Amino acid sequence: MKNLNKSALKALSLLNEKGYEAFVVGGAVRDLLLDKDVYDYDITTNASPDAIRMVFADYNRYDLGRKHGTVTVIIDKDKIDITPYRKEDNYSDHRHPDLISFSSDLKEDLSRRDFTINAMCMDKDSKIIDMFNGIDDLEHKLIRCIGDPHKRFDEDGLRILRAIRFKTKLNFNIEKNTDENIHKSKDLLNYISEERKKEELLRILSERNGFKAINEYLDVFNTFMPFEHIERRINNFSDPLYALAYLLIDIQADLKKLKYSNTEIRLINILIEASKIDISNDCEFIECLSSIYQKDILTFLEEYHHKDLQERFRKLRKHMVFLKTLKITGEEIMAYGYEKTRIAKVKQKLLNLIHHKKLNNTSYALNKYLKENVVE
């Protein structure tokens, strides 16, 4: 087991010195027990928000989590989130508590959390407080809700995707009752914002077992993404957007509605088109890579086809022409009667002809072509 870092120890010690209980809680404890590196520390304490601010009066701090009483303290450049014990009541939107109040009871605070492996605490002496048998589940590689899974998911539907993410990231199994309620409660994801679902999905797809999780919980993901069962096996893509493009090759999805940015949507669509080219065809290969997303496309194609394409790319690169290196300007194209909105399409046509070796990238050849031909 790894040890707490100096900044977390200092925060715990300062709170203890003022007479308050204080424990590192959640994912940090889980990862320390798994001997993983920890970069984010959360501390839970019976000190009030005002008391926390007084204890850390000499440190830089900010209150972005004021609604939950969280005070973020900067200690030796490390960000430590410190939150009072609290209890929550009524989750009418299946995501956020209607009422938050502070508590003096550690168990009350821990009981509102999602999974047993995320509800363990550690004091400054590295003593573990485990009220819900998280260590046992950690040893048996199980994801288990605290208490009644139906209630936990009804409180916060995002926990459904978080359970799948932890299973995928840690290569754990999900306890039977918890797993059954994931499927039964899947429609609660309709109450969750598209941004949060997108975030969790991309995290899942960034893991090696991401596609396996999609297949296993296809009914869950189908509540917000039109995925189909993945027949072809690809172990992993180096970028979750590559993985998403792969999943959408033959599927229509309204990515704008799902809160993907214009840049993300453009990249995904370009990768989908790249998946359809014949990589053995030099013209198609060059044409496909004549893009500002060249690096992404090449990496995606290598991973998609399980081939090293670097040497072939280097040999063909000298023949590559890009829109920005065409030897004709937009003004020249407009002189042939094309509207400004048509310039990009005309340039793409010229580029295709060049890559298929039907036209040279010279000012004379390009202007001659436009003088003699009309681009529809």
C-alpha positions in Angstrom: 0.0 0.0 0.0 1.3 3.5 -0.9 1.5 6.2 1.7 -0.4 9.5 2.0 1.5 12.4 0.4 2.9 15.2 2.5 0.2 17.7 1.6 -2.6 15.4 2.7 -0.8 14.6 5.9 -0.3 18.3 6.7 -4.0 19.0 6.1 -5.1 16.1 8.4 -2.6 17.2 11.1 -3.7 20.8 11.1 -7.3 19.8 11.5 -6.5 17.3 14.2 -4.4 19.9 16.1 -7.4 22.1 16.3 -9.4 19.3 17.8 -11.3 18.1 14.7 -11.7 14.7 13.2 -10.3 14.5 9.7 -9.9 11.6 7.2 -8.9 11.2 3.6 -11.9 9.6 2.0 -13.1 8.0 -1.3 -11.1 7.2 -4.4 -7.8 8.2 -2.9 -8.0 5.6 -0.1 -9.2 3.0 -2.7 -6.2 3.7 -5.0 -3.7 3.8 -2.1 -4.9 0.3 -1.1 -4.5 -0.8 -4.7 -1.0 0.6 -4.6 -1.8 3.1 -7.3 -0.6 6.7 -7.6 -3.0 9.3 -6.2 -3.2 12.8 -7.6 -6.5 14.1 -6.0 -7.2 14.0 -2.3 -10.6 14.6 -0.6 -10.8 15.0 3.1 -13.9 14.7 5.2 -14.1 16.3 8.7 -16.5 17.3 11.4 -15.2 20.9 11.2 -17.7 23.4 9.7 -16.8 25.3 6.6 -16.0 28.4 8.6 -13.8 26.4 10.9 -12.0 24.9 7.9 -11.3 28.4 6.6 -9.9 29.4 10.0 -7.7 26.4 10.2 -6.3 27.2 6.8 -6.3 30.9 7.1 -2.6 31.1 6.1 -3.1 29.1 2.9 -4.5 29.9 -0.5 -8.0 28.5 -0.7 -11.2 28.9 -2.7 -14.8 27.9 -2.2 -16.0 26.6 -5.6 -17.8 23.9 -3.7 -19.5 26.3 -1.3 -22.9 24.7 -1.9 -21.6 21.5 -0.3 -19.4 23.2 2.2 -16.3 22.2 0.4 -13.2 24.4 0.9 -10.3 23.8 -1.5 -6.9 24.4 0.0 -3.6 24.6 -1.8 -0.8 23.0 0.2 2.7 22.8 -1.5 1.0 23.2 -4.9 -1.4 20.3 -4.2 -5.1 20.9 -4.3 -6.9 19.3 -1.3 -10.8 19.4 -1.2 -12.0 19.5 2.4 -15.7 18.9 3.1 -17.7 18.7 6.4 -19.6 15.5 7.2 -23.0 16.0 5.7 -26.3 14.3 5.1 -28.6 14.6 2.1 -32.3 14.2 1.7 -34.7 13.9 -1.2 -33.4 13.6 -4.7 -36.3 14.8 -6.7 -34.3 15.2 -10.0 -32.6 11.8 -9.5 -29.2 13.6 -9.5 -28.9 16.2 -6.8 -30.1 16.3 -3.2 -32.9 18.8 -2.4 -31.5 19.3 1.1 -27.9 19.3 2.3 -27.1 19.7 6.0 -23.9 19.2 7.9 -23.5 16.4 10.3 -21.2 15.4 13.2 -21.5 11.7 12.4 -18.9 10.1 10.2 -21.0 7.1 9.4 -23.9 9.2 8.4 -21.6 11.0 5.9 -20.2 7.7 4.5 -23.6 6.1 4.2 -24.7 8.5 1.5 -21.8 7.6 -0.8 -22.1 5.4 -3.9 -20.0 2.2 -3.5 -18.3 0.4 -0.7 -14.8 0.7 -2.2 -15.3 4.5 -2.3 -16.5 4.8 1.3 -13.3 4.0 3.2 -11.4 6.5 5.3 -7.8 6.9 6.3 -6.4 9.0 9.2 -3.0 10.6 9.4 -1.5 7.4 10.8 -2.7 5.5 7.7 -5.3 3.6 9.9 -8.3 2.5 7.7 -11.9 3.1 8.8 -14.1 0.7 6.8 -17.7 0.7 7.9 -19.2 -1.0 4.8 -16.7 -3.8 4.1 -15.0 -2.0 1.3 -11.7 -3.7 1.9 -13.4 -7.1 1.5 -15.0 -6.0 -1.8 -11.7 -4.6 -2.9 -10.0 -7.9 -2.2 -12.7 -9.8 -4.1 -12.7 -7.2 -6.9 -16.3 -6.3 -6.5 -18.3 -3.1 -7.2 -21.1 -3.0 -4.6 -23.6 -0.2 -3.8 -23.8 0.9 -0.1 -27.1 -0.4 1.1 -30.0 -0.8 -1.3 -28.8 -0.4 -5.0 -32.2 0.7 -6.2 -32.2 3.6 -3.7 -28.6 4.5 -4.5 -29.3 4.7 -8.2 -32.6 6.5 -7.7 -30.8 9.2 -5.7 -28.3 9.7 -8.5 -28.7 8.1 -11.9 -25.2 8.9 -12.9 -24.0 6.2 -10.4 -25.1 3.7 -13.1 -22.4 4.8 -15.4 -19.9 5.3 -12.6 -20.4 1.7 -11.6 -19.7 0.5 -15.2 -16.7 2.9 -15.3 -15.1 1.5 -12.1 -15.7 -2.0 -13.3 -14.0 -1.2 -16.6 -11.1 0.8 -15.1 -10.3 -1.6 -12.2 -11.2 -4.8 -14.1 -13.6 -5.7 -11.3 -17.0 -7.4 -11.3 -20.2 -5.8 -10.2 -22.0 -7.5 -7.3 -25.1 -9.4 -8.5 -27.8 -7.2 -6.8 -26.0 -4.0 -7.9 -25.7 -5.3 -11.4 -29.3 -6.3 -11.7 -30.4 -2.8 -10.5 -28.1 -1.2 -13.1 -30.2 -2.8 -15.8 -33.5 -2.2 -14.0 -32.7 1.5 -13.3 -31.2 2.4 -16.7 -34.1 4.8 -17.6 -32.9 7.1 -14.7 -30.2 8.1 -17.1 -32.9 10.2 -18.9 -32.7 12.6 -15.9 -28.9 13.0 -16.3 -27.4 15.9 -18.4 -25.9 14.9 -21.7 -22.6 16.5 -20.7 -22.2 14.2 -17.7 -23.2 11.1 -19.7 -20.8 12.1 -22.4 -18.0 12.5 -19.9 -18.6 9.1 -18.3 -18.9 7.4 -21.8 -15.5 8.8 -22.9 -13.9 7.7 -19.7 -15.2 4.2 -20.2 -14.0 4.2 -23.8 -10.6 5.3 -22.7 -10.1 2.0 -20.9 -8.9 -1.3 -22.4 -12.2 -3.1 -21.5 -14.4 -0.2 -22.8 -15.8 -2.2 -25.8 -16.5 -5.2 -23.6 -18.5 -2.9 -21.2 -20.5 -1.5 -24.1 -21.5 -5.0 -25.2 -22.3 -6.1 -21.6 -24.4 -3.0 -20.9 -25.7 -2.3 -24.3 -29.3 -1.7 -23.0 -27.9 0.9 -20.6 -25.9 2.8 -23.2 -28.8 2.6 -25.7 -30.8 5.0 -23.4 -28.6 7.8 -24.9 -26.4 6.3 -27.7 -27.6 4.1 -30.5 -24.8 1.6 -30.2 -25.1 -1.9 -31.6 -23.4 -5.1 -30.4 -19.7 -5.0 -31.3 -18.9 -8.0 -33.4 -15.4 -7.1 -34.5 -12.8 -7.1 -31.8 -10.4 -4.2 -31.3 -8.6 -4.2 -28.0 -8.1 -0.6 -27.6 -7.9 2.8 -29.3 -5.4 5.4 -28.0 -8.1 8.1 -27.8 -11.8 7.7 -26.7 -13.0 9.8 -29.7 -11.3 7.2 -32.0 -13.2 4.5 -30.2 -16.5 6.5 -30.4 -15.9 7.0 -34.2 -15.4 3.2 -34.5 -18.7 2.5 -32.7 -20.6 5.0 -35.0 -19.2 3.8 -38.4 -22.6 2.4 -39.5 -24.8 4.3 -37.0 -26.4 7.7 -37.1 -26.2 9.7 -33.9 -27.1 13.3 -33.2 -23.8 14.3 -31.6 -24.7 17.9 -31.4 -27.7 17.1 -29.2 -25.4 14.9 -27.1 -23.3 18.0 -26.4 -20.2 17.1 -28.4 -18.3 20.1 -29.7 -18.1 21.1 -33.3 -14.4 20.1 -33.3 -15.2 16.7 -31.8 -18.0 16.1 -34.2 -15.8 17.0 -37.2 -13.0 14.7 -36.1 -15.4 11.8 -35.5 -17.0 12.2 -38.9 -13.6 12.4 -40.6 -12.5 9.3 -38.8 -15.7 7.5 -39.9 -15.0 8.4 -43.5 -11.3 7.3 -43.1 -12.5 3.9 -41.9 -14.1 3.3 -45.3 -11.1 4.0 -47.6 -9.0 1.3 -49.2 -5.7 1.9 -47.5 -3.9 -0.1 -50.2 -5.0 2.6 -52.7 -2.3 5.3 -52.8 -4.7 8.0 -54.0 -7.3 7.3 -51.4 -4.7 7.1 -48.7 -3.1 10.4 -49.6 -6.4 12.1 -50.1 -7.6 10.9 -46.7 -4.5 12.3 -45.0 -4.7 15.7 -46.6 -6.3 17.2 -43.6 -5.5 19.2 -40.5 -6.4 16.0 -38.6 -3.6 14.1 -40.4 -2.0 12.8 -37.2 -5.4 11.7 -35.8 -6.4 10.0 -39.0 -3.1 8.1 -39.4 -3.1 6.9 -35.8 -6.8 5.8 -36.1 -6.1 3.9 -39.3 -3.1 2.1 -37.8 -5.2 1.0 -34.8 -8.3 0.2 -36.9 -6.4 -2.0 -39.4 -3.7 -3.2 -36.9 -1.0 -2.1 -39.3 2.1 0.1 -39.1 1.5 2.7 -41.8 4.3 5.1 -40.9 6.8 4.0 -43.6 4.2 4.0 -46.3 3.1 7.5 -45.2 6.6 8.8 -45.3 7.1 7.5 -48.9 3.8 9.1 -50.1 4.1 12.3 -48.2 6.1 14.1 -50.8 3.1 13.7 -53.2 0.6 15.1 -50.7 -1.1 18.4 -51.4 -3.3 20.2 -48.9 -6.0 22.8 -49.4 -3.7 25.5 -48.0 -0.9 24.5 -50.5 -3.1 24.6 -53.6 -1.5 27.0 -56.1 -4.7 29.0 -56.6 -6.4 31.6 -54.4 -10.1 32.0 -53.5 -10.1 35.3 -55.4 -8.9 33.5 -58.6 -11.7 30.9 -58.2 -14.3 33.6 -57.7 -13.1 35.2 -61.0 -14.5 32.1 -62.8 -18.0 32.9 -61.5 -18.1 30.9 -58.3 -19.7 32.3 -55.2 -17.6 32.7 -52.1 -19.5 29.9 -50.4 -18.4 27.5 -53.2 -14.7 28.1 -52.9 -14.1 25.2 -50.5 -16.0 22.7 -52.7 -14.0 23.8 -55.8 -10.7 23.5 -53.9 -11.6 20.0 -52.7 -12.4 19.0 -56.3 -9.1 20.3 -57.5 -7.3 18.5 -54.6 -9.0 15.2 -55.5 -7.9 15.5 -59.1 -4.3 16.2 -58.0 -4.2 13.2 -55.7 -5.6 11.0 -58.5 -2.8 12.4 -60.7 -5.2 13.9 -63.2 -4.0 17.5 -62.5 -0.8 19.2 -61.5 -0.6 21.6 -58.6 0.5 24.5 -60.6 -1.2 27.9 -61.0 -1.3 27.4 -64.8 -2.8 23.9 -64.6 -5.4 24.8 -62.0 -6.5 28.0 -63.8 -6.6 26.2 -67.1 -8.9 23.5 -65.6 -11.3 26.0 -64.2 -11.4 27.9 -67.5 -12.3 24.7 -69.4 -14.5 23.0 -66.8 -17.4 23.7 -64.5 -17.4 22.3 -60.9 -20.9 21.3 -59.9 
